[in-house]
Every structure is written in C-alpha cells, then in structure tokens.
Amino acid sequence: MGMDRRGFLFGASLAAAAAPALAQEAADQPPMTAPGPSPAPDWDAVKAQFQTAPDQVNMNAMLIASHPKPVRAAIDQFRRELDWRPVTFLEDNNRRLQGYSRAAAARYLGVEARQVALTDSTTMGAALVYSGLKLRPGDEILTTHQDYYVTHESLRHAALRNGASIRRISLYDDIGQVSEPQMVGRLMSAITPRTRVLALTWVHSSTGLKIPLPAISAALAGVNAGRQEADQVLLVVDGVHGFGNQDADMKTLGCDVFVAGCHKWLFGPRGTGVIAANAKGWAALRPTIPSFVDSGAWSAWINDGPLPEAADGVLMSPGGFKAFEHVWAIPAAVDFHEKIGRAQVADRTALLADQLKAGLALMPGVRLVTPRDRRLSAGITSFDVAGLSADGAVRALRQQGVVASAAPYAVQHVRLTPSLMNSPAEVDRALAAVREIARA
Ligand SMILES: Cc1ncc(COP(=O)(O)O)c(C=O)c1O
C-alpha cells in the first residue's frame, strides 16, 4: 500500500490534524456539498485509521465506536480550543459548528439541515420522538416483538403520558423462513383505523435481520393514500444498525422519522446521535428538552410567546451544555465515509459479513441466525453455539482475543459485527475462534 494512496484517501484530514488551528480552519470551511466519485478504496489504509489494540479482533461496531483518525483529530483540536478559551470559543463558534454537524448528517440522510436534530444517542432520540408525538388517547402505535428495549420502553413511557395504546405483532415465526412479502404483509394487515404510528427497527440487534423498509414504506403509502392527513400512519425507525453501513437515505427508505446514534457504524464521536424527519414527521412532533440553539425558543420564553408552530431539528435538539468537541466533530465522521464512498462502505461491510456467514453456516455445532441474503441483512451477524449460552460464548471468544457481544433480549444470540475496522484475515481469526469454542 503506497503512501500516495493513503494520502489521497485521508490527506485532507491528516494534514488538518497536524495543523495547530484546525478548529478555526474547520469552522471557516463550509461543509462539503457533494462527494466526488471515489476510486476503489485501499482497505488497509482505511483500517489503519483506527487505533485499536492489535491483540483484539474488535467486532463490536454495533456497540461503541473506535474513533478513526480524522474524528480523533477533530475532537482533539476542538477540545484544545475549548480548554484554551472555553467561553469565547463556544460563543463565537457553537451556532455555526452545530449547523455544520446538522448539515453533514442531513447530507448523509438526504434531508435539509433544519430537518436534523442533534442528540446524544439513539436512545435519547427514540425517547424524545415517542414522547414528543402528538398522540391522543385511543390512538394506537404498532410495533413488533422483534424490536429492541429502546423502542419498547420509550413507547411505554410515551403511552403513559399521552394515553395511546401499543400493540406488538410478530414480523415472522421462524427467522429461517423470513421473507420480504411476509413482513410487509403482516405489518399492513395489522394496521387498524386507529393506528397512527409504525414503530420499527431497521436492522434488528438480536438476529441481524434487516427489514425491507422501502417495501414497507411503499405499502404504507398505499394505506395512507386512502386516509385523511390527520389519520395517516407515520413510519418511525430506529435506524442505528444501518446508519453508516448501508447506502440508503431517508427518501430511499421512505421513513418519516429516523433516529440513530453516530457512535456505532458511522464511527462518529461517542455521545452523539441524530433525529431526522421529513415535513410530515416534524409536524407530528413536540420538543421535550429546551433547545439552546437558535430555534425561536429563547425569544418565545423572553416575550412569553408561543413556541414556533412546527417543530424542526433545531427546536428538537436538546439543550444544555455538552461535550461540544464531540458534537462539532460529526462532520469529520461523515466526511470519512464520503471519502471512502458510501456504496463502497456498504459493499465492504457486506463482503466481510458474507465471509463470516459462509464460515459459520458450515461449522459443526454452530447455528447461523442472520439471513445470508444481503437484502435481509447488514453488518450484524448472529449465531448460536451448541452447549453454550450466548454470554458464555462471548466470554470464551474474548479469551481468544475476539470481541463479540450478546444483548439483553429474551432470546439471546452471539453477535459479531465485521466493519471498516476489520479485515478478511480478522474474519478468519474470528471464525477460527468460534470453531475452537464450538469444539470444546
Ligand atoms: C436497535 C438498537 N437501538 C439502540 C441501541 C442503543 O443505541 P445508543 O447507544 O445510541 O443509544 C442499541 C444498542 O446499543 C440497539 O441495538
């Protein structure tokens, strides 16, 4: 791998990291508007941007990101600026830098900058969205047994406040037989005249199943076409496990509201996340936490006036003082993906996952849970090891230097998540470790 190639991919960020006043320079640069076509990426150079311990194979991008070099550099420089002049740097730059973070996430998601709120995590986004929905007693939210704690508990808290009811259905009976028409059919036939919200998760963190959002939203558009605007069903999605590993935006997916953390597959700053919504989504939401940025909320308070009629990403961005060096470094993560190429990131993730799934599917004592079809999976690869609990298998793999995980679902599986941080050789190392624990 030549230095030229590495320089081409990351030259701007590396040069910026070396410069003493990146924050000011970065602050003076408008966000990049259109990523150019990228040549075939040098995956060794991409992997080299992560500073992970060489004695571990980290297949846990679904939990918490390791910051790649450009993100580390941006955070570092903003932190130094804040330490140097905490108040004046913040006062002079916060509005603009948060604007750049919203614009970068908006560009990535194919919406406008004002349609993105900056949050701390997927969990915060889901809670703000579900508690902020303008629902009335009698309205119904439809979700599924396969969604995560974060969605279900946010819905529980919300329903206690607004009196809406929650109904859960099963998207499938057997993950081995799951299909797109089955999932779309089950969801559409469960919608009743009272249903106002479909609360779903793009990529399930138990099984790694990617649900067919474009087909679901297309079918939902058919249902909504026969309804008055006030009775239409909103599609709200926890998108975190596709955000940063799939080449799709809000329009392709067709969802009205999308929540995600930036600190998983996007490899963005830890403690950052987004809510993105289209005009219909924002019209259905109210803020919960006062916004500190320029949203009209301060003047409404000072003049004892009403809040702006429609919420937007600025009004919905929770205020309070933050780890601003992290909030402002979001564009570095988006830029990192765009320089590599979004389609290439998605393909690389799928390629590594294909390799992992192929190895697991053939392994005695192992049951692959995640569908092998790329249309029904992303980066999460879930499996069971005969004779071991999921936690037991995770512990045994960690003893072999392979960092897998299991989440607190009623039915748990072992999860490995190949990502930009990994190489085909690491996938082989992970497979060898699984073979070893399955044999023991
Ligand atoms: C589907 C899903 N949503 C949300 C979360 C939590 O994300 P965050 O840490 O950004 O709140 C997780 C797991 O970490 C998850 O698996």
The ligand as an SDF file (V2000), in Angstrom:
LIG
                    3D

 16 16  0  0  0  0  0  0  0  0999 V2000
  -31.5020   -1.4820   17.9960 C   0  0  0  0  0  0  0  0  0  0  0  0
  -30.7340   -0.6330   18.9690 C   0  0  0  0  0  0  0  0  0  0  0  0
  -31.1310    0.6220   19.2020 N   0  0  0  0  0  0  0  0  0  0  0  0
  -30.4810    1.4090   20.0700 C   0  0  0  0  0  0  0  0  0  0  0  0
  -29.3790    0.9690   20.7640 C   0  0  0  0  0  0  0  0  0  0  0  0
  -28.7090    1.9050   21.7160 C   0  0  0  0  0  0  0  0  0  0  0  0
  -28.0200    2.8780   20.9630 O   0  0  0  0  0  0  0  0  0  0  0  0
  -27.4030    4.1530   21.6480 P   0  0  0  0  0  0  0  0  0  0  0  0
  -26.2090    3.6880   22.4020 O   0  0  0  0  0  0  0  0  0  0  0  0
  -27.0010    5.0500   20.5080 O   0  0  0  0  0  0  0  0  0  0  0  0
  -28.4440    4.7400   22.4960 O   0  0  0  0  0  0  0  0  0  0  0  0
  -28.9240   -0.3430   20.5410 C   0  0  0  0  0  0  0  0  0  0  0  0
  -27.7400   -0.9360   21.2020 C   0  0  0  0  0  0  0  0  0  0  0  0
  -26.8190   -0.3800   21.6340 O   0  0  0  0  0  0  0  0  0  0  0  0
  -29.6290   -1.1620   19.6450 C   0  0  0  0  0  0  0  0  0  0  0  0
  -29.2310   -2.4210   19.4310 O   0  0  0  0  0  0  0  0  0  0  0  0
  1  2  1  0
  2  3  1  0
  2 15  2  0
  3  4  2  0
  4  5  1  0
  5  6  1  0
  5 12  2  0
  6  7  1  0
  7  8  1  0
  8  9  2  0
  8 10  1  0
  8 11  1  0
 12 13  1  0
 12 15  1  0
 13 14  2  0
 15 16  1  0
M  END
$$$$
